[in-house]
Amino acid sequence: MGSETIETFLGDLGYQKHITLFNESEVDLDLLKSLSETNLKETLEEMGLKLGVRKKIQQALENMKTKGK
C-alpha cells in the first residue's frame, strides 16, 4: 500500500478526471496525507473541487490514517 500514488488513489475513488488537476497543482498523495484537516480542506477548496469530491477525499484519507495505526 505504500506504493500508492495520487493516480491510483483518485482512480479508486472514481475521480480519474481530477488527476491532471492534482498533477498540475503539484499535489501528490504524500502531501495530502501530511496536511492537517484544516489545510486539507483549504487546499481542496482552492483547487476548485466540489464539496462532494472534497468530502470523499477527506474521508478516504482519514480511513488510510486509521488503518495505518
mmCIF file of the N, C-alpha and C atoms, coordinates in Angstrom:
data_MODEL
# 
_entry.id   MODEL 
# 
loop_
_atom_site.group_PDB 
_atom_site.id 
_atom_site.type_symbol 
_atom_site.label_atom_id 
_atom_site.label_alt_id 
_atom_site.label_comp_id 
_atom_site.label_asym_id 
_atom_site.label_entity_id 
_atom_site.label_seq_id 
_atom_site.pdbx_PDB_ins_code 
_atom_site.Cartn_x 
_atom_site.Cartn_y 
_atom_site.Cartn_z 
_atom_site.occupancy 
_atom_site.B_iso_or_equiv 
_atom_site.pdbx_formal_charge 
_atom_site.auth_seq_id 
_atom_site.auth_comp_id 
_atom_site.auth_asym_id 
_atom_site.auth_atom_id 
_atom_site.pdbx_PDB_model_num 
ATOM 1   N N  . MET A 1 1  ? 0.825   -1.201 0.000   1.00 0.00 ? 1  MET A N  1 
ATOM 2   C CA . MET A 1 1  ? 0.000   0.000  0.000   1.00 0.00 ? 1  MET A CA 1 
ATOM 3   C C  . MET A 1 1  ? 0.858   1.249  0.000   1.00 0.00 ? 1  MET A C  1 
ATOM 4   N N  . GLY A 1 2  ? 2.090   1.157  0.435   1.00 0.00 ? 2  GLY A N  1 
ATOM 5   C CA . GLY A 1 2  ? 2.977   2.299  0.477   1.00 0.00 ? 2  GLY A CA 1 
ATOM 6   C C  . GLY A 1 2  ? 3.342   2.829  -0.894  1.00 0.00 ? 2  GLY A C  1 
ATOM 7   N N  . SER A 1 3  ? 3.100   2.026  -1.937  1.00 0.00 ? 3  SER A N  1 
ATOM 8   C CA . SER A 1 3  ? 3.441   2.458  -3.289  1.00 0.00 ? 3  SER A CA 1 
ATOM 9   C C  . SER A 1 3  ? 2.259   3.128  -3.993  1.00 0.00 ? 3  SER A C  1 
ATOM 10  N N  . GLU A 1 4  ? 1.191   3.376  -3.267  1.00 0.00 ? 4  GLU A N  1 
ATOM 11  C CA . GLU A 1 4  ? 0.019   4.012  -3.868  1.00 0.00 ? 4  GLU A CA 1 
ATOM 12  C C  . GLU A 1 4  ? 0.364   5.435  -4.304  1.00 0.00 ? 4  GLU A C  1 
ATOM 13  N N  . THR A 1 5  ? -0.155  5.821  -5.446  1.00 0.00 ? 5  THR A N  1 
ATOM 14  C CA . THR A 1 5  ? 0.084   7.158  -5.992  1.00 0.00 ? 5  THR A CA 1 
ATOM 15  C C  . THR A 1 5  ? -1.212  7.950  -5.999  1.00 0.00 ? 5  THR A C  1 
ATOM 16  N N  . ILE A 1 6  ? -1.103  9.222  -6.300  1.00 0.00 ? 6  ILE A N  1 
ATOM 17  C CA . ILE A 1 6  ? -2.295  10.068 -6.402  1.00 0.00 ? 6  ILE A CA 1 
ATOM 18  C C  . ILE A 1 6  ? -3.201  9.536  -7.513  1.00 0.00 ? 6  ILE A C  1 
ATOM 19  N N  . GLU A 1 7  ? -2.597  8.991  -8.569  1.00 0.00 ? 7  GLU A N  1 
ATOM 20  C CA . GLU A 1 7  ? -3.383  8.453  -9.675  1.00 0.00 ? 7  GLU A CA 1 
ATOM 21  C C  . GLU A 1 7  ? -4.222  7.251  -9.230  1.00 0.00 ? 7  GLU A C  1 
ATOM 22  N N  . THR A 1 8  ? -3.612  6.321  -8.492  1.00 0.00 ? 8  THR A N  1 
ATOM 23  C CA . THR A 1 8  ? -4.372  5.152  -8.037  1.00 0.00 ? 8  THR A CA 1 
ATOM 24  C C  . THR A 1 8  ? -5.368  5.538  -6.951  1.00 0.00 ? 8  THR A C  1 
ATOM 25  N N  . PHE A 1 9  ? -4.975  6.460  -6.088  1.00 0.00 ? 9  PHE A N  1 
ATOM 26  C CA . PHE A 1 9  ? -5.873  6.931  -5.028  1.00 0.00 ? 9  PHE A CA 1 
ATOM 27  C C  . PHE A 1 9  ? -7.138  7.538  -5.630  1.00 0.00 ? 9  PHE A C  1 
ATOM 28  N N  . LEU A 1 10 ? -6.962  8.478  -6.559  1.00 0.00 ? 10 LEU A N  1 
ATOM 29  C CA . LEU A 1 10 ? -8.115  9.116  -7.194  1.00 0.00 ? 10 LEU A CA 1 
ATOM 30  C C  . LEU A 1 10 ? -8.899  8.120  -8.051  1.00 0.00 ? 10 LEU A C  1 
ATOM 31  N N  . GLY A 1 11 ? -8.190  7.227  -8.726  1.00 0.00 ? 11 GLY A N  1 
ATOM 32  C CA . GLY A 1 11 ? -8.844  6.213  -9.544  1.00 0.00 ? 11 GLY A CA 1 
ATOM 33  C C  . GLY A 1 11 ? -9.736  5.302  -8.714  1.00 0.00 ? 11 GLY A C  1 
ATOM 34  N N  . ASP A 1 12 ? -9.238  4.901  -7.537  1.00 0.00 ? 12 ASP A N  1 
ATOM 35  C CA . ASP A 1 12 ? -10.032 4.043  -6.650  1.00 0.00 ? 12 ASP A CA 1 
ATOM 36  C C  . ASP A 1 12 ? -11.302 4.745  -6.170  1.00 0.00 ? 12 ASP A C  1 
ATOM 37  N N  . LEU A 1 13 ? -11.249 6.068  -6.084  1.00 0.00 ? 13 LEU A N  1 
ATOM 38  C CA . LEU A 1 13 ? -12.419 6.839  -5.655  1.00 0.00 ? 13 LEU A CA 1 
ATOM 39  C C  . LEU A 1 13 ? -13.348 7.183  -6.819  1.00 0.00 ? 13 LEU A C  1 
ATOM 40  N N  . GLY A 1 14 ? -12.910 6.877  -8.044  1.00 0.00 ? 14 GLY A N  1 
ATOM 41  C CA . GLY A 1 14 ? -13.710 7.191  -9.223  1.00 0.00 ? 14 GLY A CA 1 
ATOM 42  C C  . GLY A 1 14 ? -13.503 8.615  -9.722  1.00 0.00 ? 14 GLY A C  1 
ATOM 43  N N  . TYR A 1 15 ? -12.393 9.225  -9.326  1.00 0.00 ? 15 TYR A N  1 
ATOM 44  C CA . TYR A 1 15 ? -12.117 10.614 -9.700  1.00 0.00 ? 15 TYR A CA 1 
ATOM 45  C C  . TYR A 1 15 ? -10.922 10.741 -10.638 1.00 0.00 ? 15 TYR A C  1 
ATOM 46  N N  . GLN A 1 16 ? -10.826 9.850  -11.619 1.00 0.00 ? 16 GLN A N  1 
ATOM 47  C CA . GLN A 1 16 ? -9.737  9.899  -12.586 1.00 0.00 ? 16 GLN A CA 1 
ATOM 48  C C  . GLN A 1 16 ? -9.668  11.246 -13.292 1.00 0.00 ? 16 GLN A C  1 
ATOM 49  N N  . LYS A 1 17 ? -10.822 11.875 -13.484 1.00 0.00 ? 17 LYS A N  1 
ATOM 50  C CA . LYS A 1 17 ? -10.858 13.144 -14.222 1.00 0.00 ? 17 LYS A CA 1 
ATOM 51  C C  . LYS A 1 17 ? -10.126 14.261 -13.490 1.00 0.00 ? 17 LYS A C  1 
ATOM 52  N N  . HIS A 1 18 ? -9.834  14.075 -12.206 1.00 0.00 ? 18 HIS A N  1 
ATOM 53  C CA . HIS A 1 18 ? -9.146  15.113 -11.439 1.00 0.00 ? 18 HIS A CA 1 
ATOM 54  C C  . HIS A 1 18 ? -7.634  14.896 -11.345 1.00 0.00 ? 18 HIS A C  1 
ATOM 55  N N  . ILE A 1 19 ? -7.122  13.813 -11.927 1.00 0.00 ? 19 ILE A N  1 
ATOM 56  C CA . ILE A 1 19 ? -5.691  13.516 -11.840 1.00 0.00 ? 19 ILE A CA 1 
ATOM 57  C C  . ILE A 1 19 ? -4.856  14.653 -12.412 1.00 0.00 ? 19 ILE A C  1 
ATOM 58  N N  . THR A 1 20 ? -5.239  15.178 -13.548 1.00 0.00 ? 20 THR A N  1 
ATOM 59  C CA . THR A 1 20 ? -4.487  16.268 -14.172 1.00 0.00 ? 20 THR A CA 1 
ATOM 60  C C  . THR A 1 20 ? -4.443  17.482 -13.264 1.00 0.00 ? 20 THR A C  1 
ATOM 61  N N  . LEU A 1 21 ? -5.560  17.815 -12.628 1.00 0.00 ? 21 LEU A N  1 
ATOM 62  C CA . LEU A 1 21 ? -5.616  18.955 -11.709 1.00 0.00 ? 21 LEU A CA 1 
ATOM 63  C C  . LEU A 1 21 ? -4.618  18.783 -10.567 1.00 0.00 ? 21 LEU A C  1 
ATOM 64  N N  . PHE A 1 22 ? -4.576  17.593 -9.977  1.00 0.00 ? 22 PHE A N  1 
ATOM 65  C CA . PHE A 1 22 ? -3.637  17.339 -8.879  1.00 0.00 ? 22 PHE A CA 1 
ATOM 66  C C  . PHE A 1 22 ? -2.196  17.416 -9.365  1.00 0.00 ? 22 PHE A C  1 
ATOM 67  N N  . ASN A 1 23 ? -1.921  16.834 -10.537 1.00 0.00 ? 23 ASN A N  1 
ATOM 68  C CA . ASN A 1 23 ? -0.564  16.883 -11.079 1.00 0.00 ? 23 ASN A CA 1 
ATOM 69  C C  . ASN A 1 23 ? -0.140  18.307 -11.410 1.00 0.00 ? 23 ASN A C  1 
ATOM 70  N N  . GLU A 1 24 ? -1.031  19.088 -12.014 1.00 0.00 ? 24 GLU A N  1 
ATOM 71  C CA . GLU A 1 24 ? -0.715  20.481 -12.344 1.00 0.00 ? 24 GLU A CA 1 
ATOM 72  C C  . GLU A 1 24 ? -0.510  21.326 -11.088 1.00 0.00 ? 24 GLU A C  1 
ATOM 73  N N  . SER A 1 25 ? -1.216  20.985 -10.021 1.00 0.00 ? 25 SER A N  1 
ATOM 74  C CA . SER A 1 25 ? -1.087  21.713 -8.758  1.00 0.00 ? 25 SER A CA 1 
ATOM 75  C C  . SER A 1 25 ? 0.075   21.191 -7.918  1.00 0.00 ? 25 SER A C  1 
ATOM 76  N N  . GLU A 1 26 ? 0.759   20.150 -8.429  1.00 0.00 ? 26 GLU A N  1 
ATOM 77  C CA . GLU A 1 26 ? 1.879   19.510 -7.736  1.00 0.00 ? 26 GLU A CA 1 
ATOM 78  C C  . GLU A 1 26 ? 1.473   19.009 -6.352  1.00 0.00 ? 26 GLU A C  1 
ATOM 79  N N  . VAL A 1 27 ? 0.280   18.429 -6.304  1.00 0.00 ? 27 VAL A N  1 
ATOM 80  C CA . VAL A 1 27 ? -0.242  17.845 -5.068  1.00 0.00 ? 27 VAL A CA 1 
ATOM 81  C C  . VAL A 1 27 ? -0.227  16.334 -5.238  1.00 0.00 ? 27 VAL A C  1 
ATOM 82  N N  . ASP A 1 28 ? 0.629   15.670 -4.469  1.00 0.00 ? 28 ASP A N  1 
ATOM 83  C CA . ASP A 1 28 ? 0.679   14.213 -4.532  1.00 0.00 ? 28 ASP A CA 1 
ATOM 84  C C  . ASP A 1 28 ? 0.071   13.613 -3.265  1.00 0.00 ? 28 ASP A C  1 
ATOM 85  N N  . LEU A 1 29 ? 0.024   12.307 -3.213  1.00 0.00 ? 29 LEU A N  1 
ATOM 86  C CA . LEU A 1 29 ? -0.627  11.626 -2.099  1.00 0.00 ? 29 LEU A CA 1 
ATOM 87  C C  . LEU A 1 29 ? 0.109   11.865 -0.791  1.00 0.00 ? 29 LEU A C  1 
ATOM 88  N N  . ASP A 1 30 ? 1.436   11.885 -0.820  1.00 0.00 ? 30 ASP A N  1 
ATOM 89  C CA . ASP A 1 30 ? 2.201   12.151 0.403   1.00 0.00 ? 30 ASP A CA 1 
ATOM 90  C C  . ASP A 1 30 ? 1.868   13.523 0.976   1.00 0.00 ? 30 ASP A C  1 
ATOM 91  N N  . LEU A 1 31 ? 1.729   14.507 0.096   1.00 0.00 ? 31 LEU A N  1 
ATOM 92  C CA . LEU A 1 31 ? 1.374   15.853 0.556   1.00 0.00 ? 31 LEU A CA 1 
ATOM 93  C C  . LEU A 1 31 ? -0.015  15.847 1.189   1.00 0.00 ? 31 LEU A C  1 
ATOM 94  N N  . LEU A 1 32 ? -0.980  15.221 0.520   1.00 0.00 ? 32 LEU A N  1 
ATOM 95  C CA . LEU A 1 32 ? -2.333  15.163 1.071   1.00 0.00 ? 32 LEU A CA 1 
ATOM 96  C C  . LEU A 1 32 ? -2.345  14.525 2.449   1.00 0.00 ? 32 LEU A C  1 
ATOM 97  N N  . LYS A 1 33 ? -1.602  13.434 2.591   1.00 0.00 ? 33 LYS A N  1 
ATOM 98  C CA . LYS A 1 33 ? -1.550  12.728 3.874   1.00 0.00 ? 33 LYS A CA 1 
ATOM 99  C C  . LYS A 1 33 ? -0.932  13.574 4.984   1.00 0.00 ? 33 LYS A C  1 
ATOM 100 N N  . SER A 1 34 ? -0.028  14.480 4.613   1.00 0.00 ? 34 SER A N  1 
ATOM 101 C CA . SER A 1 34 ? 0.691   15.271 5.615   1.00 0.00 ? 34 SER A CA 1 
ATOM 102 C C  . SER A 1 34 ? -0.070  16.511 6.074   1.00 0.00 ? 34 SER A C  1 
ATOM 103 N N  . LEU A 1 35 ? -1.123  16.893 5.350   1.00 0.00 ? 35 LEU A N  1 
ATOM 104 C CA . LEU A 1 35 ? -1.847  18.107 5.682   1.00 0.00 ? 35 LEU A CA 1 
ATOM 105 C C  . LEU A 1 35 ? -2.769  17.909 6.883   1.00 0.00 ? 35 LEU A C  1 
ATOM 106 N N  . SER A 1 36 ? -2.883  18.955 7.675   1.00 0.00 ? 36 SER A N  1 
ATOM 107 C CA . SER A 1 36 ? -3.863  18.926 8.765   1.00 0.00 ? 36 SER A CA 1 
ATOM 108 C C  . SER A 1 36 ? -5.257  18.963 8.143   1.00 0.00 ? 36 SER A C  1 
ATOM 109 N N  . GLU A 1 37 ? -6.257  18.677 8.932   1.00 0.00 ? 37 GLU A N  1 
ATOM 110 C CA . GLU A 1 37 ? -7.632  18.675 8.426   1.00 0.00 ? 37 GLU A CA 1 
ATOM 111 C C  . GLU A 1 37 ? -7.994  20.039 7.826   1.00 0.00 ? 37 GLU A C  1 
ATOM 112 N N  . THR A 1 38 ? -7.603  21.107 8.511   1.00 0.00 ? 38 THR A N  1 
ATOM 113 C CA . THR A 1 38 ? -7.898  22.466 8.033   1.00 0.00 ? 38 THR A CA 1 
ATOM 114 C C  . THR A 1 38 ? -7.164  22.767 6.734   1.00 0.00 ? 38 THR A C  1 
ATOM 115 N N  . ASN A 1 39 ? -5.867  22.423 6.693   1.00 0.00 ? 39 ASN A N  1 
ATOM 116 C CA . ASN A 1 39 ? -5.083  22.683 5.483   1.00 0.00 ? 39 ASN A CA 1 
ATOM 117 C C  . ASN A 1 39 ? -5.592  21.863 4.302   1.00 0.00 ? 39 ASN A C  1 
ATOM 118 N N  . LEU A 1 40 ? -5.999  20.628 4.566   1.00 0.00 ? 40 LEU A N  1 
ATOM 119 C CA . LEU A 1 40 ? -6.545  19.774 3.514   1.00 0.00 ? 40 LEU A CA 1 
ATOM 120 C C  . LEU A 1 40 ? -7.809  20.395 2.944   1.00 0.00 ? 40 LEU A C  1 
ATOM 121 N N  . LYS A 1 41 ? -8.703  20.830 3.817   1.00 0.00 ? 41 LYS A N  1 
ATOM 122 C CA . LYS A 1 41 ? -9.949  21.459 3.386   1.00 0.00 ? 41 LYS A CA 1 
ATOM 123 C C  . LYS A 1 41 ? -9.656  22.684 2.522   1.00 0.00 ? 41 LYS A C  1 
ATOM 124 N N  . GLU A 1 42 ? -8.745  23.528 2.990   1.00 0.00 ? 42 GLU A N  1 
ATOM 125 C CA . GLU A 1 42 ? -8.403  24.743 2.249   1.00 0.00 ? 42 GLU A CA 1 
ATOM 126 C C  . GLU A 1 42 ? -7.772  24.421 0.903   1.00 0.00 ? 42 GLU A C  1 
ATOM 127 N N  . THR A 1 43 ? -6.874  23.456 0.888   1.00 0.00 ? 43 THR A N  1 
ATOM 128 C CA . THR A 1 43 ? -6.189  23.092 -0.353  1.00 0.00 ? 43 THR A CA 1 
ATOM 129 C C  . THR A 1 43 ? -7.174  22.572 -1.392  1.00 0.00 ? 43 THR A C  1 
ATOM 130 N N  . LEU A 1 44 ? -8.054  21.682 -0.979  1.00 0.00 ? 44 LEU A N  1 
ATOM 131 C CA . LEU A 1 44 ? -9.022  21.120 -1.918  1.00 0.00 ? 44 LEU A CA 1 
ATOM 132 C C  . LEU A 1 44 ? -10.003 22.182 -2.410  1.00 0.00 ? 44 LEU A C  1 
ATOM 133 N N  . GLU A 1 45 ? -10.377 23.115 -1.537  1.00 0.00 ? 45 GLU A N  1 
ATOM 134 C CA . GLU A 1 45 ? -11.260 24.219 -1.952  1.00 0.00 ? 45 GLU A CA 1 
ATOM 135 C C  . GLU A 1 45 ? -10.554 25.101 -2.976  1.00 0.00 ? 45 GLU A C  1 
ATOM 136 N N  . GLU A 1 46 ? -9.294  25.444 -2.689  1.00 0.00 ? 46 GLU A N  1 
ATOM 137 C CA . GLU A 1 46 ? -8.526  26.309 -3.591  1.00 0.00 ? 46 GLU A CA 1 
ATOM 138 C C  . GLU A 1 46 ? -8.331  25.662 -4.961  1.00 0.00 ? 46 GLU A C  1 
ATOM 139 N N  . MET A 1 47 ? -8.307  24.338 -4.985  1.00 0.00 ? 47 MET A N  1 
ATOM 140 C CA . MET A 1 47 ? -8.169  23.628 -6.263  1.00 0.00 ? 47 MET A CA 1 
ATOM 141 C C  . MET A 1 47 ? -9.476  23.639 -7.046  1.00 0.00 ? 47 MET A C  1 
ATOM 142 N N  . GLY A 1 48 ? -10.556 24.086 -6.413  1.00 0.00 ? 48 GLY A N  1 
ATOM 143 C CA . GLY A 1 48 ? -11.832 24.209 -7.101  1.00 0.00 ? 48 GLY A CA 1 
ATOM 144 C C  . GLY A 1 48 ? -12.671 22.939 -7.103  1.00 0.00 ? 48 GLY A C  1 
ATOM 145 N N  . LEU A 1 49 ? -12.366 22.018 -6.208  1.00 0.00 ? 49 LEU A N  1 
ATOM 146 C CA . LEU A 1 49 ? -13.134 20.771 -6.160  1.00 0.00 ? 49 LEU A CA 1 
ATOM 147 C C  . LEU A 1 49 ? -14.473 20.997 -5.470  1.00 0.00 ? 49 LEU A C  1 
ATOM 148 N N  . LYS A 1 50 ? -15.488 20.322 -5.955  1.00 0.00 ? 50 LYS A N  1 
ATOM 149 C CA . LYS A 1 50 ? -16.829 20.439 -5.375  1.00 0.00 ? 50 LYS A CA 1 
ATOM 150 C C  . LYS A 1 50 ? -16.875 19.761 -4.011  1.00 0.00 ? 50 LYS A C  1 
ATOM 151 N N  . LEU A 1 51 ? -17.855 20.150 -3.213  1.00 0.00 ? 51 LEU A N  1 
ATOM 152 C CA . LEU A 1 51 ? -17.985 19.676 -1.846  1.00 0.00 ? 51 LEU A CA 1 
ATOM 153 C C  . LEU A 1 51 ? -17.984 18.146 -1.751  1.00 0.00 ? 51 LEU A C  1 
ATOM 154 N N  . GLY A 1 52 ? -18.753 17.482 -2.583  1.00 0.00 ? 52 GLY A N  1 
ATOM 155 C CA . GLY A 1 52 ? -18.830 16.021 -2.520  1.00 0.00 ? 52 GLY A CA 1 
ATOM 156 C C  . GLY A 1 52 ? -17.481 15.360 -2.774  1.00 0.00 ? 52 GLY A C  1 
ATOM 157 N N  . VAL A 1 53 ? -16.746 15.877 -3.736  1.00 0.00 ? 53 VAL A N  1 
ATOM 158 C CA . VAL A 1 53 ? -15.419 15.350 -4.049  1.00 0.00 ? 53 VAL A CA 1 
ATOM 159 C C  . VAL A 1 53 ? -14.484 15.573 -2.869  1.00 0.00 ? 53 VAL A C  1 
ATOM 160 N N  . ARG A 1 54 ? -14.506 16.784 -2.321  1.00 0.00 ? 54 ARG A N  1 
ATOM 161 C CA . ARG A 1 54 ? -13.637 17.102 -1.174  1.00 0.00 ? 54 ARG A CA 1 
ATOM 162 C C  . ARG A 1 54 ? -13.920 16.176 -0.001  1.00 0.00 ? 54 ARG A C  1 
ATOM 163 N N  . LYS A 1 55 ? -15.188 15.978 0.304   1.00 0.00 ? 55 LYS A N  1 
ATOM 164 C CA . LYS A 1 55 ? -15.557 15.144 1.448   1.00 0.00 ? 55 LYS A CA 1 
ATOM 165 C C  . LYS A 1 55 ? -15.147 13.689 1.237   1.00 0.00 ? 55 LYS A C  1 
ATOM 166 N N  . LYS A 1 56 ? -15.323 13.186 0.025   1.00 0.00 ? 56 LYS A N  1 
ATOM 167 C CA . LYS A 1 56 ? -14.952 11.798 -0.252  1.00 0.00 ? 56 LYS A CA 1 
ATOM 168 C C  . LYS A 1 56 ? -13.435 11.617 -0.133  1.00 0.00 ? 56 LYS A C  1 
ATOM 169 N N  . ILE A 1 57 ? -12.673 12.590 -0.614  1.00 0.00 ? 57 ILE A N  1 
ATOM 170 C CA . ILE A 1 57 ? -11.213 12.529 -0.495  1.00 0.00 ? 57 ILE A CA 1 
ATOM 171 C C  . ILE A 1 57 ? -10.804 12.608 0.971   1.00 0.00 ? 57 ILE A C  1 
ATOM 172 N N  . GLN A 1 58 ? -11.411 13.529 1.715   1.00 0.00 ? 58 GLN A N  1 
ATOM 173 C CA . GLN A 1 58 ? -11.088 13.658 3.140   1.00 0.00 ? 58 GLN A CA 1 
ATOM 174 C C  . GLN A 1 58 ? -11.391 12.363 3.885   1.00 0.00 ? 58 GLN A C  1 
ATOM 175 N N  . GLN A 1 59 ? -12.513 11.751 3.598   1.00 0.00 ? 59 GLN A N  1 
ATOM 176 C CA . GLN A 1 59 ? -12.905 10.509 4.266   1.00 0.00 ? 59 GLN A CA 1 
ATOM 177 C C  . GLN A 1 59 ? -11.936 9.379  3.922   1.00 0.00 ? 59 GLN A C  1 
ATOM 178 N N  . ALA A 1 60 ? -11.542 9.286  2.655   1.00 0.00 ? 60 ALA A N  1 
ATOM 179 C CA . ALA A 1 60 ? -10.614 8.234  2.236   1.00 0.00 ? 60 ALA A CA 1 
ATOM 180 C C  . ALA A 1 60 ? -9.253  8.407  2.911   1.00 0.00 ? 60 ALA A C  1 
ATOM 181 N N  . LEU A 1 61 ? -8.797  9.647  3.043   1.00 0.00 ? 61 LEU A N  1 
ATOM 182 C CA . LEU A 1 61 ? -7.524  9.902  3.715   1.00 0.00 ? 61 LEU A CA 1 
ATOM 183 C C  . LEU A 1 61 ? -7.612  9.561  5.199   1.00 0.00 ? 61 LEU A C  1 
ATOM 184 N N  . GLU A 1 62 ? -8.728  9.883  5.815   1.00 0.00 ? 62 GLU A N  1 
ATOM 185 C CA . GLU A 1 62 ? -8.917  9.554  7.213   1.00 0.00 ? 62 GLU A CA 1 
ATOM 186 C C  . GLU A 1 62 ? -8.929  8.043  7.421   1.00 0.00 ? 62 GLU A C  1 
ATOM 187 N N  . ASN A 1 63 ? -9.576  7.328  6.511   1.00 0.00 ? 63 ASN A N  1 
ATOM 188 C CA . ASN A 1 63 ? -9.590  5.863  6.567   1.00 0.00 ? 63 ASN A CA 1 
ATOM 189 C C  . ASN A 1 63 ? -8.183  5.296  6.441   1.00 0.00 ? 63 ASN A C  1 
ATOM 190 N N  . MET A 1 64 ? -7.367  5.882  5.575   1.00 0.00 ? 64 MET A N  1 
ATOM 191 C CA . MET A 1 64 ? -5.974  5.449  5.413   1.00 0.00 ? 64 MET A CA 1 
ATOM 192 C C  . MET A 1 64 ? -5.208  5.620  6.727   1.00 0.00 ? 64 MET A C  1 
ATOM 193 N N  . LYS A 1 65 ? -5.415  6.754  7.374   1.00 0.00 ? 65 LYS A N  1 
ATOM 194 C CA . LYS A 1 65 ? -4.698  7.050  8.621   1.00 0.00 ? 65 LYS A CA 1 
ATOM 195 C C  . LYS A 1 65 ? -5.094  6.069  9.718   1.00 0.00 ? 65 LYS A C  1 
ATOM 196 N N  . THR A 1 66 ? -6.375  5.770  9.820   1.00 0.00 ? 66 THR A N  1 
ATOM 197 C CA . THR A 1 66 ? -6.824  4.871  10.889  1.00 0.00 ? 66 THR A CA 1 
ATOM 198 C C  . THR A 1 66 ? -6.387  3.432  10.623  1.00 0.00 ? 66 THR A C  1 
ATOM 199 N N  . LYS A 1 67 ? -6.308  3.032  9.355   1.00 0.00 ? 67 LYS A N  1 
ATOM 200 C CA . LYS A 1 67 ? -5.836  1.689  9.023   1.00 0.00 ? 67 LYS A CA 1 
ATOM 201 C C  . LYS A 1 67 ? -4.342  1.554  9.278   1.00 0.00 ? 67 LYS A C  1 
ATOM 202 N N  . GLY A 1 68 ? -3.624  2.665  9.122   1.00 0.00 ? 68 GLY A N  1 
ATOM 203 C CA . GLY A 1 68 ? -2.178  2.653  9.324   1.00 0.00 ? 68 GLY A CA 1 
ATOM 204 C C  . GLY A 1 68 ? -1.772  2.547  10.772  1.00 0.00 ? 68 GLY A C  1 
ATOM 205 N N  . LYS A 1 69 ? -2.717  2.799  11.691  1.00 0.00 ? 69 LYS A N  1 
ATOM 206 C CA . LYS A 1 69 ? -2.413  2.778  13.122  1.00 0.00 ? 69 LYS A CA 1 
ATOM 207 C C  . LYS A 1 69 ? -2.603  1.409  13.705  1.00 0.00 ? 69 LYS A C  1 
# 
